[in-house]
Amino acid sequence: MYYKELEVWKKSIELVKGIYEICNEFPQSEQFGLTAQLKRAVISVPSNIAEGAARYSNKDTARFIDTALGSIAEVDTQLIIAKELGYANNIDAIQILLNQVNALLLGFKKHLNKTQE
């Protein structure tokens, strides 16, 4: 399967762009803290989807999708922290996109698991 054709990969790229836009609003003092952590976590999502899709077995692919799901949870937590600290106040749209990516990842994993049986 070619990862660039996967809807989950496309949506995760949108998520990366949205997170980068939000991080631009963070204070300079967070450049090496929350900003860096948030960017690293969100970049991990499409990267793991791509790497998983390049694998030869659905079992290997599912493992990378699990990693992407973990990164989504990280991003969600870090967004909540950013909101609580007053760095990101209007995150509703990005939360919706994050939830869409999460749902697509879960659906993809379910599909992969069915094809392994």
C-alpha positions, -999 to +999 in steps of 0.1 A: +000+000+000+012+035-008+010+057+022+004+089+004-029+075-008-041+068+027-067+092+041-053+088+075-019+099+063-033+130+045-053+140+076-023+136+098-003+159+075-031+185+080-027+179+118+010+186+116+004+219+098-023+229+124-001+221+153+028+241+138+005+271+134-006+268+171+030+265+182+038+298+165+016+315+191+035+300+221+059+322+240+095+322+230+104+307+264+086+275+253+107+270+221+127+242+236+100+229+259+064+223+251+067+236+215+095+211+207+077+182+224+045+189+206+061+192+172+081+160+177+050+141+188+028+153+159+055+146+133+056+111+146+021+104+135+024+106+097+060+093+099+048+061+116+019+057+092+043+060+063+069+036+078+042+011+087+026+012+053+060+004+038+062-029+058+056-063+042+032-076+068+000-063+084+014-073+118+044-049+113+021-022+099-002-025+129+027-020+153+036+013+136-001+023+138+000+016+175+030+040+178+011+066+158-019+062+182+005+067+212+017+099+195-019+111+190-025+107+228+007+127+234-004+155+212-038+156+228-023+158+263+001+185+253-026+205+237-046+203+269-015+215+288-010+244+263-046+254+268-043+252+306-012+274+305-029+299+283-007+293+252-035+280+230-070+292+236-088+283+204-080+247+198-114+234+190-108+229+152-075+212+158-091+189+184-117+179+159-089+171+134-070+152+160-101+131+168-106+124+131-070+112+128-074+091+159-106+075+146-090+068+112-060+052+129-083+030+150-102+019+119-070+012+100-057-009+129-090-028+131-088-035+093-052-047+097-061-070+126-089-086+106-067-093+077-042-110+100-067-135+113 
